[in-house]
Amino acid sequence: MTPAMGHRRSCCLLRALMTAQRPATLIAITVLAQLWATATPAQTGARGKAAVRISTDQFSLHSENGQYFLSLNSSIKSQTVPVRNEWLKPSGAQEEQDEGIPFSTTLYSSRVNSFPIGNGEIGLQLSSFDMMTEGSMMGAGGRDVFLVFNPSDHSLHPGLIDLGVTKERSRGGGCFSALMTHFLIADADHDGNLDIGVVQEEIKCPEQEDWPNDPSYVQHVLHWYLFGPQGWKKEEEEHGWGDDYAELPLIDMYLSPVDFVAAILWRTHDPSKWMTPPFFTPAYRKRLIQQDKRGIPANRSGNGKYKSGRPADPPDATRNQRQ
């Protein structure tokens, strides 16, 4: 879908909503209008067009007495929508894996990435991250969850909630390991709705028992989750990279667990020097590389609230705020 088509679709939707003349609809109009007017074009593929609009301040996540709420940051009236806890927290085998670890994988940031899907609904990315502040394990981990918001009736439903742990790092037996999941959005199957692309990368400990051996870095192939009536589902066929994807920015993080560990192991944020150069380099990592060249040290924690790419909190306050 071209930018002009998307603009016409948004304008038509706004006119239809105005015709309804309902108070709740006015807030939906404001949400859609702000998403279109104030969101900035996302980082796109090398040959792509800046057609996807991603917002980082239209929604926020809060919790009270164990219940999560999504806030619509509207200029007309602030509204909250309850979020079901089972959408954000692990269950079954995943819950058992979380037991006993010295940090929480469900410490969610209040910040939310949002983007218009293309069918009048809005995609929301919620992200969690927590880390140890003491000990040699240097453990950290978090999750990413995607929900779908309908501005016409303020309803929420799950979009992609079964990804498990999407980012983590640890150190054991003198060996570092790390995982990071990067998210892209594009209309991969050309049906008018935005799909979610997933690129995972890992730093693995050697499989052999005769340590020490060098750890290895690998970036896995891109997988698309295609949007449908039940949210985003993993595709059966490969659709490739295309030329118009956009990156979803990191939420309350300056660098990923993989960048953190790579800087310790190889003393650089430049992935071309990480044994196996990757195909995809996210925008934030390109900034880290430029800072390396200018001799600007990166925040070692990789976690916290930032303005203009620099930490706004002192080193001992770099965790996500507990809601």
PAZAPA-4460 file (N, C-alpha, C; in steps of 0.05 Angstrom, whole numbers, plus 32768, in hexadecimal, padded with zeros to 4 digits):
% residues 323
    n_x    n_y    n_z   ca_x   ca_y   ca_z    c_x    c_y    c_z   seq   type   mol
   8011   7FE8   8000   8000   8000   8000   8012   8019   8000     1      M     A
   800D   802C   7FEE   801E   8043   7FEC   8016   8057   8002     2      T     A
   8028   806C   8008   8021   8080   801C   8007   808E   8015     3      P     A
   8003   8094   7FFB   7FEB   80A3   7FF3   7FD2   8092   7FF9     4      A     A
   7FD3   8078   7FF3   7FBD   8067   7FF9   7FB7   8065   8017     5      M     A
   7FCD   8064   8027   7FC9   8063   8044   7FBC   807C   804E     6      G     A
   7FC4   8093   8042   7FB9   80AD   804B   7F9C   80AF   8044     7      H     A
   7F94   80A5   802C   7F78   80A6   8024   7F68   8094   8036     8      R     A
   7F73   807C   803D   7F65   8069   804E   7F60   8076   8069     9      R     A
   7F74   8083   8075   7F71   808F   808F   7F5D   80A6   808E    10      S     A
   7F5E   80B6   8079   7F4B   80CD   8077   7F2E   80C3   8075    11      C     A
   7F2A   80AE   8064   7F0F   80A2   8062   7F06   8097   807C    12      C     A
   7F17   808A   808B   7F10   807F   80A4   7F08   8095   80B8    13      L     A
   7F17   80AB   80B8   7F11   80C1   80CA   7EF6   80CD   80C3    14      L     A
   7EF0   80D0   80A9   7ED6   80DC   80A2   7EBF   80C9   80AA    15      R     A
   7EC3   80AF   80A8   7EAE   809C   80B0   7EAA   809D   80CE    16      A     A
   7EC0   80A0   80DD   7EBD   80A2   80FA   7EAF   80BB   8102    17      L     A
   7EB5   80D2   80F5   7EA8   80EB   80FC   7E8A   80EA   80F8    18      M     A
   7E82   80DB   80E4   7E65   80D9   80DE   7E56   80CC   80F5    19      T     A
   7E64   80BB   8104   7E56   80AC   811A   7E4E   80BF   8131    20      A     A
   7E5D   80D5   8136   7E57   80E9   814A   7E53   80DC   8166    21      Q     A
   7E66   80CB   816E   7E65   80BF   8189   7E7D   80C9   8199    22      R     A
   7E7A   80CE   81B3   7E90   80D8   81C3   7EA9   80C6   81C2    23      P     A
   7EA4   80AB   81C4   7EBA   8099   81C4   7EC9   809A   81A9    24      A     A
   7EB9   80A0   8194   7EC5   80A1   8179   7ED8   80B8   8176    25      T     A
   7ED3   80CF   8185   7EE5   80E6   8183   7F00   80DE   818C    26      L     A
   7F02   80CE   81A1   7F1D   80C5   81AB   7F2A   80B3   8196    27      I     A
   7F1A   80A2   818A   7F26   8091   8175   7F30   80A2   815E    28      A     A
   7F21   80B7   8157   7F2A   80C9   8141   7F45   80D5   8149    29      I     A
   7F47   80DF   8162   7F60   80EB   816B   7F77   80D8   816A    30      T     A
   7F73   80BF   8173   7F88   80AB   8173   7F92   80A7   8157    31      V     A
   7F7F   80A3   8144   7F88   809E   8128   7F95   80B6   811C    32      L     A
   7F8A   80CE   8121   7F96   80E6   8116   7FB2   80EB   8121    33      A     A
   7FB6   80E7   813B   7FD0   80EB   8146   7FE4   80D6   813B    34      Q     A
   7FDB   80BE   8138   7FEC   80A9   812D   7FF6   80B1   8111    35      L     A
   7FE4   80BD   8102   7FEC   80C5   80E6   7FFD   80DE   80E6    36      W     A
   7FF5   80F2   80F7   8001   810C   80F5   801B   810E   8104    37      A     A
   801E   8101   811C   8035   8105   812C   804A   80EF   812B    38      T     A
   8042   80D7   8123   8056   80C2   8121   806A   80C7   810B    39      A     A
   8083   80BF   8110   8097   80C4   80FC   809C   80AC   80EB    40      T     A
   80A5   80B0   80D2   80AA   8099   80C1   80BF   8087   80CD    41      P     A
   80BB   806D   80CB   80CC   8059   80D7   80E5   8055   80C6    42      A     A
   80FA   8049   80D3   8111   8040   80C5   8109   802A   80B2    43      Q     A
   810F   802D   8098   8106   801A   8084   811D   800B   8078    44      T     A
   8116   7FF7   8067   812A   7FE8   8059   813A   7FFA   8046    45      G     A
   8150   7FEF   803D   8163   7FFF   802D   8156   800A   8014    46      A     A
   8143   7FFB   8008   8137   8004   7FF0   811A   800D   7FF4    47      R     A
   8112   800F   800E   80F6   8013   8014   80EE   8030   8014    48      G     A
   80D4   8034   8017   80C8   804E   8019   80BD   8051   8036    49      K     A
   80BE   806A   8041   80B5   806E   805C   8097   806F   805D    50      A     A
   808A   8059   8059   806D   8058   8057   8060   804F   8072    51      A     A
   8070   8045   8084   8065   803B   809D   8069   804F   80B3    52      V     A
   8054   8055   80C2   8055   8068   80D8   8054   8059   80F2    53      R     A
   8069   805E   8103   806B   8051   811D   806A   8066   8132    54      I     A
   8059   8063   8146   8058   8076   815C   8063   8069   8176    55      S     A
   8070   8079   8186   807B   8070   81A0   806E   807D   81B8    56      T     A
   805A   808F   81B3   804F   809E   81C9   8030   80A0   81C9    57      D     A
   8023   8092   81B7   8006   8093   81B6   7FF8   8082   81CB    58      Q     A
   8006   806E   81D5   7FFC   805C   81E9   8011   8057   81FF    59      F     A
   8008   8050   8217   801A   8049   822C   800D   8032   823D    60      S     A
   801E   8023   824A   8015   800C   825A   801A   8011   8277    61      L     A
   8006   800C   8288   8009   800F   82A5   7FFC   7FF7   82B3    62      H     A
   8003   7FF5   82CC   7FF7   7FDF   82DC   7FEF   7FEA   82F7    63      S     A
   7FDA   7FDE   8302   7FD0   7FE6   831C   7FC4   7FCD   8329    64      E     A
   7FCF   7FC6   8341   7FC5   7FAF   8350   7FC6   7F95   833F    65      N     A
   7FDB   7F92   832F   7FDF   7F7A   831F   7FD0   7F7A   8305    66      G     A
   7FC1   7F8F   82FF   7FB2   7F90   82E6   7FBF   7FA5   82D3    67      Q     A
   7FC4   7F9D   82BA   7FCF   7FAF   82A6   7FB9   7FBF   8298    68      Y     A
   7FC0   7FD8   8291   7FAE   7FE9   8282   7FBD   7FF7   826C    69      F     A
   7FB0   7FF9   8255   7FBB   8008   823E   7FAE   8024   823F    70      L     A
   7FBF   8039   823E   7FB5   8054   823E   7FB7   8060   8222    71      S     A
   7FA2   806D   821A   7FA2   807B   8200   7FA9   8098   8206    72      L     A
   7FC0   80A1   81FC   7FC9   80BC   8202   7FBD   80D0   81EF    73      N     A
   7FA3   80D5   81F3   7F93   80E6   81E1   7F92   8102   81ED    74      S     A
   7F92   8117   81DB   7F90   8132   81E4   7F74   8139   81ED    75      S     A
   7F60   8129   81E6   7F44   812F   81EE   7F3F   8124   820A    76      I     A
   7F45   810A   820F   7F3F   80FD   8228   7F50   80E4   822A    77      K     A
   7F5C   80E1   8242   7F6C   80C9   8247   7F59   80B1   824C    78      S     A
   7F5E   809C   823E   7F4E   8084   8241   7F60   806C   8247    79      Q     A
   7F56   8059   8257   7F65   8041   825D   7F55   8029   8255    80      T     A
   7F63   8014   824C   7F57   7FFB   8243   7F65   7FE5   8252    81      V     A
   7F57   7FD3   8260   7F64   7FBD   826E   7F71   7FAA   825B    82      P     A
   7F88   7F9F   8263   7F97   7F8C   8254   7F98   7F72   8263    83      V     A
   7F8F   7F5C   8257   7F8E   7F43   8265   7FAB   7F39   826C    84      R     A
   7FAE   7F32   8285   7FC9   7F2A   828F   7FD4   7F12   8280    85      N     A
   7FC2   7EFF   8278   7FCC   7EE7   826A   7FD8   7EEE   824F    86      E     A
   7FD3   7F05   8244   7FE0   7F0D   822B   7FFD   7F15   822F    87      W     A
   8004   7F1D   8247   801E   7F29   824C   8031   7F16   825B    88      L     A
   8026   7F02   8269   8036   7EF1   827A   8037   7ED5   8270    89      K     A
   804D   7EC7   8275   8050   7EAB   826A   803D   7E98   8279    90      P     A
   8037   7E82   826C   8027   7E6E   8278   8032   7E52   8271    91      S     A
   802A   7E3E   8280   8033   7E23   8279   8051   7E1F   827C    92      G     A
   805D   7E14   8267   8079   7E0E   8266   808A   7E27   8268    93      A     A
   8081   7E3D   825B   8090   7E56   825D   8091   7E61   8279    94      Q     A
   807B   7E5E   8288   807A   7E67   82A3   808D   7E57   82B4    95      E     A
   808F   7E3D   82B0   80A1   7E2C   82BF   80BE   7E34   82BA    96      E     A
   80C5   7E3C   82A1   80E0   7E44   829A   80E8   7E5D   82A8    97      Q     A
   80D4   7E6F   82AE   80DA   7E88   82BB   80DE   7E85   82D9    98      D     A
   80D5   7E6F   82E4   80D7   7E6B   8301   80F5   7E68   8309    99      E     A
   80FC   7E77   831E   8117   7E74   8329   812C   7E87   831C   100      G     A
   8126   7E94   8306   8139   7EA6   82FB   813A   7EC0   830B   101      I     A
   8151   7ECD   830E   8153   7EE4   8320   814B   7EFE   8314   102      P     A
   813A   7EFE   8300   812F   7F17   82F5   8114   7F10   82E8   103      F     A
   8105   7F24   82E1   80EA   7F20   82D7   80EA   7F25   82B9   104      S     A
   80DD   7F13   82AA   80DA   7F17   828D   80BF   7F24   8287   105      T     A
   80B0   7F2C   829B   8096   7F39   8297   8096   7F55   82A4   106      T     A
   80AD   7F62   82A5   80AE   7F7E   82AF   80AB   7F90   8297   107      L     A
   8092   7F97   8291   808C   7FA5   8278   8091   7FC3   827A   108      Y     A
   809B   7FCE   8265   809F   7FEB   8263   8084   7FF9   825F   109      S     A
   8082   8012   8268   806A   8021   8264   8068   802B   8247   110      S     A
   807D   802A   8238   807E   8033   821D   8073   801E   820A   111      R     A
   8065   8027   81F5   8058   8015   81E2   805D   801F   81C5   112      V     A
   8066   800D   81B4   8067   8013   8197   804C   800D   818B   113      N     A
   8043   801F   8179   8029   801B   816C   802C   8022   814E   114      S     A
   801B   8015   813E   801B   8019   8121   8000   8012   8115   115      F     A
   7FF6   8021   8101   7FDD   8019   80F4   7FE1   8000   80E4   116      P     A
   7FCF   7FED   80E8   7FD2   7FD3   80DB   7FCA   7FD5   80BD   117      I     A
   7FB5   7FE5   80B8   7FAB   7FE8   809C   7F8E   7FE3   809A   118      G     A
   7F82   7FD6   80AE   7F65   7FD0   80AD   7F55   7FE1   80C0   119      N     A
   7F61   7FF7   80CA   7F53   8008   80DD   7F5C   8002   80FA   120      G     A
   7F69   7FEC   80FF   7F73   7FE5   8119   7F90   7FED   811D   121      E     A
   7F99   7FEC   8136   7FB4   7FF5   813C   7FC3   7FDF   8149   122      I     A
   7FDB   7FDA   8140   7FED   7FC6   814C   7FFD   7FD2   8163   123      G     A
   7FFF   7FC3   8179   800E   7FCD   8190   8023   7FB9   8198   124      L     A
   803C   7FC3   819D   8051   7FB2   81A7   8057   7FBA   81C3   125      Q     A
   8055   7FA6   81D6   805B   7FA9   81F2   8075   7F99   81F8   126      L     A
   8086   7FA5   8208   80A1   7F98   820B   80A9   7F98   8228   127      S     A
   80B4   7F82   8232   80BF   7F80   824D   80DD   7F7B   824C   128      S     A
   80EA   7F82   8263   8106   7F7C   8266   810E   7F81   8283   129      F     A
   811F   7F70   828D   8129   7F73   82A8   8145   7F66   82A9   130      D     A
   8155   7F6E   82BC   8170   7F63   82BD   817A   7F62   82DA   131      M     A
   818E   7F51   82DE   819B   7F4F   82F8   81AD   7F67   82FC   132      M     A
   81AF   7F70   8315   81C1   7F86   831B   81D9   7F7D   832B   133      T     A
   81D8   7F63   8333   81EF   7F58   8342   81F4   7F3C   8338   134      E     A
   820D   7F32   833E   8214   7F17   8337   8222   7F15   831C   135      G     A
   822F   7EFE   8318   823F   7EF9   8300   822E   7EEF   82E8   136      S     A
   8215   7EE6   82EE   8205   7EDB   82D8   81FD   7EF0   82C3   137      M     A
   81FA   7F09   82CC   81F4   7F20   82BB   81DA   7F1A   82AA   138      M     A
   81C7   7F0D   82B8   81AF   7F04   82AA   819C   7F1B   82A4   139      G     A
   818D   7F19   828E   8179   7F2D   8287   8167   7F1F   8272   140      A     A
   814E   7F29   8271   813C   7F1D   825D   8122   7F2D   825C   141      G     A
   8113   7F27   8247   80F9   7F35   8243   80E9   7F28   822D   142      G     A
   80D1   7F33   8229   80BE   7F29   8215   80B3   7F40   8204   143      R     A
   80A7   7F38   81EE   8099   7F4B   81DD   807E   7F3F   81D6   144      D     A
   8069   7F50   81D8   804E   7F47   81D3   8041   7F5B   81C0   145      V     A
   8031   7F51   81AD   8023   7F63   819B   8004   7F60   819F   146      F     A
   7FF7   7F76   81A2   7FDA   7F77   81A5   7FCE   7F87   818F   147      L     A
   7FB4   7F84   818B   7FA5   7F93   8176   7F90   7FA4   8184   148      V     A
   7F91   7FBE   817E   7F7E   7FD1   818A   7F6B   7FDB   8175   149      F     A
   7F51   7FDA   817B   7F3C   7FE5   8169   7F33   8000   8173   150      N     A
   7F3A   8016   8166   7F33   8030   8170   7F15   8037   816F   151      P     A
   7F05   8028   8160   7EE9   802D   815E   7ED9   8026   8177   152      S     A
   7EE2   8010   8185   7ED5   8008   819D   7EE8   8004   81B5   153      D     A
   7F01   800B   81B1   7F16   8009   81C6   7F19   7FED   81D0   154      H     A
   7F17   7FDA   81BE   7F1A   7FBE   81C6   7F37   7FB5   81C0   155      S     A
   7F41   7FA2   81CF   7F5B   7F96   81CC   7F58   7F78   81C7   156      L     A
   7F69   7F6D   81B6   7F6B   7F50   81B4   7F88   7F49   81AD   157      H     A
   7F90   7F30   81B4   7FAB   7F28   81B0   7FB2   7F27   8192   158      P     A
   7FCA   7F2F   818C   7FD4   7F2E   8171   7FEA   7F1A   816D   159      G     A
   7FFE   7F1B   817E   8014   7F07   817D   8020   7F07   819A   160      L     A
   8018   7EF3   81A9   801F   7EF3   81C6   802E   7EDA   81CE   161      I     A
   8036   7EC9   81BC   8043   7EAF   81C3   8060   7EAD   81B9   162      D     A
   806E   7EC4   81B9   808A   7EC4   81B0   809D   7EBB   81C5   163      L     A
   8094   7EBB   81DF   80A5   7EB3   81F5   80BA   7EC8   81FB   164      G     A
   80D0   7EC0   8206   80E6   7ED3   820C   80F3   7EDB   81F1   165      V     A
   80F4   7EF5   81ED   80FE   7F00   81D3   8119   7F0D   81D6   166      T     A
   8122   7F11   81EE   813D   7F1D   81F2   8147   7F14   820D   167      K     A
   8161   7F0C   820E   816D   7F03   8227   818B   7F01   8224   168      E     A
   8198   7F01   823B   81B5   7EFD   823C   81BB   7EEF   8257   169      R     A
   81D2   7EE0   8257   81DB   7ED4   8270   81F8   7ECC   826D   170      S     A
   8203   7EC5   8283   821F   7EBC   8284   8221   7EA4   8297   171      R     A
   822C   7E8E   828C   822E   7E76   829D   8247   7E67   8295   172      G     A
   8256   7E5D   82A8   826F   7E4E   82A2   8283   7E5E   8292   173      G     A
   8282   7E79   8296   8295   7E8A   8288   828D   7E90   826B   174      G     A
   8275   7E88   8264   826C   7E8B   8248   8253   7E9D   8247   175      C     A
   8253   7EB0   8235   823C   7EC2   8231   822A   7EB6   821B   176      F     A
   8210   7EBB   821F   81FC   7EB5   820A   81E8   7ECC   8209   177      S     A
   81DB   7ED0   81F2   81C9   7EE6   81F0   81B5   7EE1   81D9   178      A     A
   819E   7EED   81DB   8189   7EEB   81C7   817C   7F06   81C3   179      L     A
   8176   7F0D   81AA   8166   7F25   81A5   8154   7F20   818D   180      M     A
   813B   7F2B   818F   8128   7F29   817A   8121   7F45   816F   181      T     A
   8125   7F49   8156   811F   7F62   8149   8105   7F60   813A   182      H     A
   80F5   7F75   813A   80DA   7F74   812D   80D9   7F89   8117   183      F     A
   80CE   7F7F   8100   80CA   7F90   80E9   80AC   7F90   80E2   184      L     A
   80A2   7FA4   80D5   8087   7FA4   80CB   8086   7FAC   80AD   185      I     A
   8075   7F9E   809F   8072   7FA3   8082   805A   7F93   8079   186      A     A
   804F   7F9A   8062   8039   7F8A   8056   8046   7F74   8045   187      D     A
   804F   7F5F   8053   805F   7F4A   8045   804E   7F3B   8031   188      A     A
   8034   7F37   8036   8024   7F27   8023   8012   7F39   8012   189      D     A
   8016   7F53   8013   8008   7F66   8001   7FE9   7F64   8003   190      H     A
   7FDF   7F62   801C   7FC2   7F61   8020   7FB7   7F7B   802C   191      D     A
   7FC9   7F8F   802F   7FC0   7FA9   803A   7FC4   7FAC   8058   192      G     A
   7FCC   7F96   8066   7FD1   7F97   8083   7FEE   7F92   8089   193      N     A
   7FF8   7F9F   809E   8014   7F9C   80A6   8019   7F82   80B4   194      L     A
   802E   7F74   80AC   8037   7F5B   80B8   804F   7F60   80C9   195      D     A
   8057   7F4D   80DA   806D   7F50   80EC   8083   7F3D   80E4   196      I     A
   809B   7F48   80DF   80B2   7F38   80D9   80C4   7F35   80F2   197      G     A
   80CF   7F1D   80F5   80DF   7F17   810D   80FA   7F0E   8104   198      V     A
   810F   7F1B   810F   812A   7F14   810A   8138   7F0F   8125   199      V     A
   8140   7EF6   812A   814E   7EF0   8143   816C   7EED   813E   200      Q     A
   817B   7EF5   8152   8198   7EF1   8152   81A1   7EE7   816D   201      E     A
   81B6   7ED7   816D   81C0   7ECB   8186   81DE   7ECB   8187   202      E     A
   81E7   7ECC   81A0   8203   7EC6   81A6   8202   7EAC   81B7   203      I     A
   820E   7E97   81AD   820C   7E7D   81B9   8226   7E75   81C6   204      K     A
   8224   7E66   81DC   823B   7E59   81E8   8242   7E41   81D7   205      C     A
   825C   7E39   81D7   8264   7E21   81C8   8255   7E09   81D2   206      P     A
   824F   7DF7   81C0   8240   7DDE   81C7   8253   7DCA   81D3   207      E     A
   826D   7DCC   81CD   8280   7DB9   81D8   8284   7DBC   81F5   208      Q     A
   828C   7DA7   8202   8291   7DA8   821F   82AC   7DB3   8226   209      E     A
   82BF   7DB1   8213   82DA   7DB9   8219   82DE   7DD7   8217   210      D     A
   82D0   7DE5   8229   82D3   7E02   822B   82EF   7E09   8234   211      W     A
   82FD   7E1E   822B   82F1   7E34   821C   82F2   7E30   81FE   212      P     A
   82DD   7E3A   81F1   82DB   7E3D   81D4   82CE   7E57   81CE   213      N     A
   82D1   7E61   81B6   82C5   7E7B   81B0   82A7   7E79   81AD   214      D     A
   8298   7E8C   81B8   827B   7E8D   81B3   8276   7E94   8196   215      P     A
   825D   7E8F   818D   8257   7E95   8171   823E   7EA7   816F   216      S     A
   823E   7EB7   815A   8227   7EC9   8155   8219   7EBF   813C   217      Y     A
   81FE   7EC0   813D   81EE   7EB8   8125   81D5   7EC9   8124   218      V     A
   81CE   7ED2   810C   81B5   7EDF   8107   81A3   7ECD   80F6   219      Q     A
   818B   7EC7   8100   817A   7EB5   80F3   816A   7EC2   80DC   220      H     A
   815E   7EB2   80CB   8150   7EBD   80B4   8136   7ECB   80BD   221      V     A
   812D   7EDD   80AD   8115   7EEC   80B2   80FC   7EDA   80AF   222      L     A
   80EA   7EDC   80C3   80D0   7ECF   80C1   80BA   7EE3   80C4   223      H     A
   80A5   7EE0   80B3   808F   7EF3   80B4   8077   7EE6   80C2   224      W     A
   8069   7EF7   80D2   8050   7EEF   80DE   803A   7F00   80D0   225      Y     A
   8029   7EF3   80C1   8015   7F01   80B0   7FFC   7F07   80C0   226      L     A
   7FF1   7F20   80BB   7FDA   7F29   80CA   7FC0   7F1C   80BE   227      F     A
   7FAF   7F13   80D0   7F95   7F08   80C8   7F80   7F0D   80DE   228      G     A
   7F69   7F01   80DC   7F54   7F05   80F0   7F5C   7EFF   810C   229      P     A
   7F6E   7EEC   8110   7F77   7EE3   812A   7F92   7EEF   8132   230      Q     A
   7F99   7F05   8126   7FB2   7F12   812C   7FC8   7F09   8119   231      G     A
   7FE1   7F0A   8122   7FF8   7F03   8110   7FFF   7EE6   8114   232      W     A
   8000   7ED7   80FE   8008   7EBB   80FF   8020   7EB6   80ED   233      K     A
   8031   7EA4   80F6   804A   7E9F   80E7   8044   7E94   80CC   234      K     A
   8051   7E9F   80B8   804B   7E97   809C   8055   7E7B   8096   235      E     A
   8048   7E6F   8082   8051   7E54   807A   8065   7E56   8064   236      E     A
   8064   7E6C   8054   8077   7E70   803E   8088   7E88   8044   237      E     A
   80A1   7E88   803A   80B3   7E9E   803D   80AB   7EB5   802A   238      E     A
   80AA   7ECE   8035   80A5   7EE5   8024   80BD   7EF7   8021   239      H     A
   80D3   7EF1   802E   80EC   7F00   802A   80EA   7F1B   8037   240      G     A
   80FF   7F2B   8031   8102   7F45   803E   80F0   7F5B   8032   241      W     A
   80EC   7F5A   8018   80DE   7F70   800B   80EF   7F89   800C   242      G     A
   80E3   7FA0   8005   80F3   7FB9   8004   80E5   7FCF   8013   243      D     A
   80D1   7FCA   8023   80C3   7FDF   8031   80BD   7FD9   804E   244      D     A
   80CE   7FC9   805B   80C9   7FC3   8077   80D2   7FDA   8088   245      Y     A
   80C7   7FDC   80A0   80CF   7FF0   80B4   80D6   7FE1   80CE   246      A     A
   80E9   7FEC   80DD   80F1   7FE0   80F6   80E1   7FEC   810D   247      E     A
   80D8   7FDB   8120   80CC   7FE4   8139   80E3   7FEB   814C   248      L     A
   80E4   8003   8157   80FA   800B   8168   80FB   7FFC   8182   249      P     A
   8112   7FFB   818E   8115   7FEF   81A9   8104   7FFF   81BD   250      L     A
   80F9   7FF1   81D0   80E8   7FFE   81E5   80F8   7FFE   81FF   251      I     A
   80FE   8016   8208   810D   801A   8222   8127   800B   8222   252      D     A
   8134   8009   820B   814E   7FFC   820A   815F   800D   81F7   253      M     A
   8179   800E   81FD   818C   801C   81EC   819B   8009   81DA   254      Y     A
   819F   7FF1   81E4   81AC   7FDC   81D4   81A0   7FC1   81DE   255      L     A
   81A4   7FAD   81CE   8198   7F93   81D4   81AB   7F81   81E4   256      S     A
   81A1   7F6B   81F0   81B3   7F58   81FE   81C9   7F4E   81EC   257      P     A
   81C4   7F4B   81D2   81D9   7F42   81BF   81EE   7F57   81BD   258      V     A
   81E6   7F70   81BA   81FA   7F86   81B9   820B   7F88   81D2   259      D     A
   81FE   7F84   81E9   820C   7F85   8203   8221   7F70   8204   260      F     A
   821A   7F57   81FD   822D   7F41   81FF   8243   7F44   81E9   261      V     A
   823B   7F4C   81D1   824E   7F4E   81BC   8263   7F63   81C2   262      A     A
   825B   7F79   81D0   826F   7F8D   81D7   8283   7F83   81EB   263      A     A
   827B   7F70   81FC   828D   7F64   820F   82A0   7F50   8201   264      I     A
   8295   7F40   81EF   82A5   7F2B   81E2   82B7   7F37   81CC   265      L     A
   82AD   7F49   81BC   82BC   7F52   81A4   82C2   7F70   81A5   266      W     A
   82BA   7F7D   81BB   82C1   7F99   81C0   82B9   7FAC   81A9   267      R     A
   82A2   7FA6   819D   8297   7FB7   8188   827A   7FB2   8185   268      T     A
   826B   7FC6   817C   824F   7FC3   8175   824C   7FBE   8157   269      H     A
   8262   7FBC   8148   8261   7FB7   812B   825E   7F9A   8126   270      D     A
   8246   7F91   811C   8241   7F74   8118   8253   7F67   8103   271      P     A
   825F   7F78   80F2   8271   7F6C   80DD   8289   7F60   80EA   272      S     A
   828E   7F66   8103   82A5   7F5B   8111   829D   7F45   8126   273      K     A
   8284   7F3C   8124   827A   7F28   8137   827B   7F0C   812A   274      W     A
   8291   7F04   811F   8295   7EEA   8114   8285   7EE5   80FA   275      M     A
   826B   7EE7   80FC   8259   7EE3   80E4   8249   7EFC   80E0   276      T     A
   8250   7F0D   80CD   8242   7F26   80C8   8225   7F20   80C1   277      P     A
   8212   7F2F   80CD   81F5   7F2B   80C8   81EC   7F38   80AE   278      P     A
   81D5   7F30   80A5   81C8   7F3C   808E   81BA   7F56   8096   279      F     A
   81AD   7F56   80AD   819D   7F6C   80B6   81AB   7F7A   80CE   280      F     A
   81AE   7F95   80CC   81B9   7FA5   80E2   81A4   7FBA   80EA   281      T     A
   8198   7FB8   8102   8183   7FCB   810A   818E   7FE7   810C   282      P     A
   817C   7FFB   810B   8183   8017   810A   8192   801F   8124   283      A     A
   8189   8016   813B   8196   801E   8154   81B3   8014   8155   284      Y     A
   81B9   7FFC   8149   81D4   7FF2   8149   81E6   8003   8136   285      R     A
   81DB   800D   8121   81EA   801F   8110   81F3   8038   811F   286      K     A
   81E1   8041   8130   81E8   8059   8141   81FE   8051   8155   287      R     A
   81FC   8039   8160   8211   8030   8173   822C   802F   8165   288      L     A
   822C   8026   814C   8245   8024   813D   8251   803F   8138   289      I     A
   8240   8053   8132   8249   806E   812E   8254   807A   8148   290      Q     A
   8247   8073   815F   8251   807D   8178   826C   8070   817F   291      Q     A
   826F   8056   8178   8289   8049   817B   829F   8059   816D   292      D     A
   8299   8061   8154   82AD   806F   8144   82B4   808A   814F   293      K     A
   82A0   8096   815E   82A5   80B0   816A   82AF   80AE   8186   294      R     A
   82B2   8095   8190   82BD   8091   81AB   82A9   8096   81C1   295      G     A
   828F   8094   81BB   827A   8099   81CF   8273   807E   81DC   296      I     A
   8277   807B   81F6   8270   8061   8202   8252   805D   8204   297      P     A
   824A   8043   81FF   822E   803C   8201   8227   8035   821E   298      A     A
   820D   8038   8225   8204   8030   823F   8206   8012   8241   299      N     A
   8215   8007   8254   821A   7FEB   8256   8201   7FDA   825C   300      R     A
   81EE   7FE7   826A   81D6   7FD7   8272   81C4   7FD2   825A   301      S     A
   81C3   7FE5   8247   81B2   7FE3   8230   8195   7FE6   8236   302      G     A
   818E   7FF0   824E   8172   7FF2   8257   816E   800C   8265   303      N     A
   8158   8019   825E   8151   8032   826C   8143   8045   825A   304      G     A
   813D   805C   8265   812F   8071   8255   8144   8084   824A   305      K     A
   8141   808B   8230   8155   809B   8223   8148   80B1   8213   306      Y     A
   8157   80C6   8210   8150   80DD   81FF   8168   80E3   81ED   307      K     A
   8162   80E6   81D4   8176   80EC   81C0   818D   80D8   81C0   308      S     A
   8186   80BE   81C6   819A   80A9   81C5   81AD   80A7   81DC   309      G     A
   81A9   80B8   81F1   81BB   80B7   8208   81AA   80B1   8221   310      R     A
   81B6   80A4   8235   81A7   809D   824D   819E   80B5   825D   311      P     A
   8184   80B5   8265   8179   80CA   8275   817A   80C3   8293   312      A     A
   817E   80A9   8299   817F   80A0   82B5   819B   8099   82BC   313      D     A
   81A3   809A   82D6   81BD   8091   82DE   81C0   8073   82DB   314      P     A
   81D8   8068   82DB   81DC   804C   82D6   81CD   803A   82EA   315      P     A
   81C8   8043   8302   81BA   8032   8315   819C   8034   8313   316      D     A
   8192   8042   82FE   8175   8044   82FB   816D   803D   82DF   317      A     A
   817A   8028   82D4   8176   8021   82B8   8161   800C   82B4   318      T     A
   8154   8002   82C8   813F   7FEE   82C4   8126   7FFC   82BB   319      R     A
   8115   7FEC   82AE   80FA   7FF6   82A8   80EC   7FFD   82C2   320      N     A
   80DC   8012   82C0   80CD   801A   82D8   80B8   8005   82DE   321      Q     A
   80B7   7FFC   82F7   80A2   7FE9   82FF   8088   7FF9   8302   322      R     A
   8074   7FEF   82F5   805A   7FFD   82F4   804A   7FF8   830D   323      Q     A
***
